[in-house]
C-alpha cells in the first residue's frame, strides 16, 4: 500500500473531516466509515405518511 500524506494545509472543515489522505499517485483516500455513518448526509429518504 502507498504511503499516505495525511495533512494538507489547504484542506479545512468538511474536506479535512472525511479525508484519510492522499497517496503518492495523487489518489484521494476518503474515510468511508465516517461518510457512511454521518447522520447529516442523506442520499435518499422515503417517508410514507
VOPAKOL-865477 format. One record per residue: residue number from 0; x negated, y, z of N, C-alpha, C in turn; residue in one letter. Coordinates in Angstrom, 2 decimals, padded with zeros to 5 digits. Example, Ala and Ser with C-alpha at 12.3 -4.5 7.8 and 13.67 -1.06 7.14 Angstrom:
<sites>
<num 0, n.xx -013.19, n.yy -005.69, n.zz 007.80, ca.xx -012.30, ca.yy -004.50, ca.zz 007.80, c.xx -013.20, c.yy -003.30, c.zz 007.80, residuo A>
<num 1, n.xx -012.85, n.yy -002.25, n.zz 007.08, ca.xx -013.67, ca.yy -001.06, ca.zz 007.14, c.xx -012.90, c.yy 000.03, c.zz 007.87, residuo S>
</sites>
This chain:
<sites>
<num 0, n.xx -000.84, n.yy -001.19, n.zz 000.00, ca.xx 000.00, ca.yy 000.00, ca.zz 000.00, c.xx -000.88, c.yy 001.24, c.zz 000.00, residuo X>
<num 1, n.xx -000.43, n.yy 002.26, n.zz -000.69, ca.xx -001.18, ca.yy 003.51, ca.zz -000.77, c.xx -001.16, c.yy 004.25, c.zz 000.55, residuo X>
<num 2, n.xx -002.19, n.yy 005.00, n.zz 000.76, ca.xx -002.26, ca.yy 005.84, ca.zz 001.94, c.xx -001.32, c.yy 007.03, c.zz 001.73, residuo X>
<num 3, n.xx -000.52, n.yy 007.37, n.zz 002.75, ca.xx 000.43, ca.yy 008.47, ca.zz 002.62, c.xx -000.10, c.yy 009.75, c.zz 003.22, residuo X>
<num 4, n.xx 000.15, n.yy 010.85, n.zz 002.52, ca.xx -000.11, ca.yy 012.17, ca.zz 003.07, c.xx 001.19, c.yy 012.57, c.zz 003.76, residuo X>
<num 5, n.xx 001.19, n.yy 012.66, n.zz 005.08, ca.xx 002.43, ca.yy 012.88, ca.zz 005.82, c.xx 002.76, c.yy 014.34, c.zz 006.07, residuo X>
<num 6, n.xx 001.78, n.yy 015.18, n.zz 006.11, ca.xx 002.02, ca.yy 016.58, ca.zz 006.44, c.xx 001.83, c.yy 017.46, c.zz 005.22, residuo X>
<num 7, n.xx 002.91, n.yy 018.10, n.zz 004.79, ca.xx 002.82, ca.yy 019.04, ca.zz 003.68, c.xx 003.25, c.yy 020.41, c.zz 004.19, residuo X>
<num 8, n.xx 002.37, n.yy 021.40, n.zz 004.14, ca.xx 002.68, ca.yy 022.72, ca.zz 004.72, c.xx 003.84, c.yy 023.44, c.zz 004.04, residuo X>
<num 9, n.xx 004.17, n.yy 023.06, n.zz 002.81, ca.xx 005.25, ca.yy 023.74, ca.zz 002.09, c.xx 006.63, c.yy 023.19, c.zz 002.41, residuo X>
<num 10, n.xx 006.70, n.yy 022.09, n.zz 003.15, ca.xx 007.98, ca.yy 021.49, ca.zz 003.47, c.xx 008.45, c.yy 021.89, c.zz 004.85, residuo X>
<num 11, n.xx 009.69, n.yy 022.33, n.zz 004.92, ca.xx 010.28, ca.yy 022.71, ca.zz 006.20, c.xx 011.73, c.yy 022.23, c.zz 006.23, residuo X>
<num 12, n.xx 012.31, n.yy 022.25, n.zz 007.41, ca.xx 013.72, ca.yy 021.92, ca.zz 007.57, c.xx 014.08, c.yy 020.55, c.zz 007.07, residuo X>
<num 13, n.xx 015.17, n.yy 020.47, n.zz 006.30, ca.xx 015.70, ca.yy 019.18, ca.zz 005.84, c.xx 014.70, c.yy 018.43, c.zz 004.95, residuo X>
<num 14, n.xx 013.90, n.yy 019.14, n.zz 004.20, ca.xx 012.89, ca.yy 018.48, ca.zz 003.36, c.xx 011.91, c.yy 017.70, c.zz 004.20, residuo X>
<num 15, n.xx 011.47, n.yy 018.31, n.zz 005.26, ca.xx 010.50, ca.yy 017.67, ca.zz 006.15, c.xx 011.13, c.yy 016.52, c.zz 006.94, residuo X>
<num 16, n.xx 012.41, n.yy 016.68, n.zz 007.29, ca.xx 013.09, ca.yy 015.70, ca.zz 008.13, c.xx 013.20, c.yy 014.32, c.zz 007.49, residuo X>
<num 17, n.xx 013.44, n.yy 014.25, n.zz 006.19, ca.xx 013.67, ca.yy 012.97, ca.zz 005.52, c.xx 012.46, c.yy 012.46, c.zz 004.73, residuo X>
<num 18, n.xx 011.37, n.yy 013.18, n.zz 004.74, ca.xx 010.17, ca.yy 012.78, ca.zz 004.01, c.xx 009.26, c.yy 011.95, c.zz 004.89, residuo X>
<num 19, n.xx 008.89, n.yy 010.77, n.zz 004.42, ca.xx 007.90, ca.yy 009.95, ca.zz 005.14, c.xx 006.50, c.yy 010.35, c.zz 004.72, residuo X>
<num 20, n.xx 006.35, n.yy 010.68, n.zz 003.45, ca.xx 005.04, ca.yy 011.08, ca.zz 002.96, c.xx 004.98, c.yy 011.08, c.zz 001.45, residuo X>
<num 21, n.xx 003.80, n.yy 011.41, n.zz 000.95, ca.xx 003.55, ca.yy 011.42, ca.zz -000.48, c.xx 002.34, c.yy 010.52, c.zz -000.73, residuo X>
<num 22, n.xx 002.51, n.yy 009.55, n.zz -001.63, ca.xx 001.42, ca.yy 008.62, ca.zz -001.95, c.xx 000.40, c.yy 009.31, c.zz -002.84, residuo X>
<num 23, n.xx -000.74, n.yy 008.69, n.zz -002.94, ca.xx -001.84, ca.yy 009.22, ca.zz -003.75, c.xx -001.40, c.yy 009.47, c.zz -005.19, residuo X>
<num 24, n.xx -000.49, n.yy 008.64, n.zz -005.69, ca.xx 000.00, ca.yy 008.76, ca.zz -007.07, c.xx 001.07, c.yy 009.85, c.zz -007.20, residuo X>
<num 25, n.xx 001.26, n.yy 010.65, n.zz -006.15, ca.xx 002.25, ca.yy 011.73, ca.zz -006.08, c.xx 003.68, c.yy 011.20, c.zz -006.08, residuo X>
<num 26, n.xx 003.85, n.yy 010.00, n.zz -005.55, ca.xx 005.18, ca.yy 009.41, ca.zz -005.38, c.xx 005.70, c.yy 009.82, c.zz -004.01, residuo X>
<num 27, n.xx 006.91, n.yy 010.37, n.zz -003.98, ca.xx 007.51, ca.yy 010.81, ca.zz -002.73, c.xx 008.18, c.yy 009.62, c.zz -002.05, residuo X>
<num 28, n.xx 007.88, n.yy 009.42, n.zz -000.77, ca.xx 008.45, ca.yy 008.32, ca.zz 000.01, c.xx 009.41, c.yy 008.93, c.zz 001.03, residuo X>
<num 29, n.xx 010.70, n.yy 008.56, n.zz 000.89, ca.xx 011.72, ca.yy 009.07, ca.zz 001.81, c.xx 011.97, c.yy 008.08, c.zz 002.94, residuo X>
<num 30, n.xx 012.47, n.yy 008.58, n.zz 004.05, ca.xx 012.81, ca.yy 007.74, ca.zz 005.19, c.xx 014.25, c.yy 007.26, c.zz 005.01, residuo X>
<num 31, n.xx 014.42, n.yy 006.10, n.zz 004.42, ca.xx 015.74, ca.yy 005.56, ca.zz 004.10, c.xx 016.58, c.yy 005.35, c.zz 005.36, residuo X>
<num 32, n.xx 015.96, n.yy 004.92, n.zz 006.44, ca.xx 016.71, ca.yy 004.69, ca.zz 007.67, c.xx 017.37, c.yy 005.98, c.zz 008.16, residuo X>
<num 33, n.xx 016.62, n.yy 007.07, n.zz 008.14, ca.xx 017.18, ca.yy 008.37, ca.zz 008.56, c.xx 018.29, c.yy 008.82, c.zz 007.61, residuo X>
<num 34, n.xx 018.07, n.yy 008.66, n.zz 006.32, ca.xx 019.07, ca.yy 009.06, ca.zz 005.33, c.xx 020.37, c.yy 008.28, c.zz 005.48, residuo X>
<num 35, n.xx 020.26, n.yy 006.98, n.zz 005.66, ca.xx 021.45, ca.yy 006.13, ca.zz 005.74, c.xx 022.19, c.yy 006.24, c.zz 007.07, residuo X>
<num 36, n.xx 021.50, n.yy 006.66, n.zz 008.12, ca.xx 022.15, ca.yy 006.74, ca.zz 009.43, c.xx 022.60, c.yy 008.15, c.zz 009.80, residuo X>
<num 37, n.xx 022.34, n.yy 009.13, n.zz 008.94, ca.xx 022.71, ca.yy 010.52, ca.zz 009.22, c.xx 024.21, c.yy 010.70, c.zz 009.00, residuo X>
<num 38, n.xx 024.94, n.yy 010.98, n.zz 010.07, ca.xx 026.40, ca.yy 011.13, ca.zz 010.01, c.xx 026.83, c.yy 012.39, c.zz 009.27, residuo X>
<num 39, n.xx 025.92, n.yy 013.34, n.zz 009.08, ca.xx 026.29, ca.yy 014.58, ca.zz 008.38, c.xx 026.25, c.yy 014.41, c.zz 006.86, residuo X>
<num 40, n.xx 025.72, n.yy 013.30, n.zz 006.38, ca.xx 025.68, ca.yy 013.04, ca.zz 004.94, c.xx 026.83, c.yy 012.11, c.zz 004.59, residuo X>
<num 41, n.xx 027.77, n.yy 012.61, n.zz 003.80, ca.xx 028.92, ca.yy 011.82, ca.zz 003.37, c.xx 028.91, c.yy 011.76, c.zz 001.86, residuo X>
<num 42, n.xx 028.74, n.yy 010.57, n.zz 001.33, ca.xx 028.72, ca.yy 010.40, ca.zz -000.13, c.xx 030.13, c.yy 010.34, c.zz -000.66, residuo X>
<num 43, n.xx 030.94, n.yy 009.51, n.zz -000.05, ca.xx 032.35, ca.yy 009.38, ca.zz -000.46, c.xx 033.14, c.yy 008.87, c.zz 000.74, residuo X>
<num 44, n.xx 034.20, n.yy 009.57, n.zz 001.02, ca.xx 035.01, ca.yy 009.15, ca.zz 002.16, c.xx 036.47, c.yy 009.14, c.zz 001.73, residuo X>
<num 45, n.xx 037.14, n.yy 008.04, n.zz 001.93, ca.xx 038.55, ca.yy 007.89, ca.zz 001.59, c.xx 039.36, c.yy 007.84, c.zz 002.88, residuo X>
<num 46, n.xx 040.27, n.yy 008.78, n.zz 003.02, ca.xx 041.10, ca.yy 008.83, ca.zz 004.21, c.xx 042.54, c.yy 008.62, c.zz 003.77, residuo X>
<num 47, n.xx 043.16, n.yy 007.57, n.zz 004.31, ca.xx 044.55, ca.yy 007.29, ca.zz 003.99, c.xx 045.44, c.yy 007.81, c.zz 005.11, residuo X>
<num 48, n.xx 046.54, n.yy 008.44, n.zz 004.72, ca.xx 047.46, ca.yy 009.01, ca.zz 005.71, c.xx 048.73, c.yy 008.18, c.zz 005.74, residuo X>
</sites>
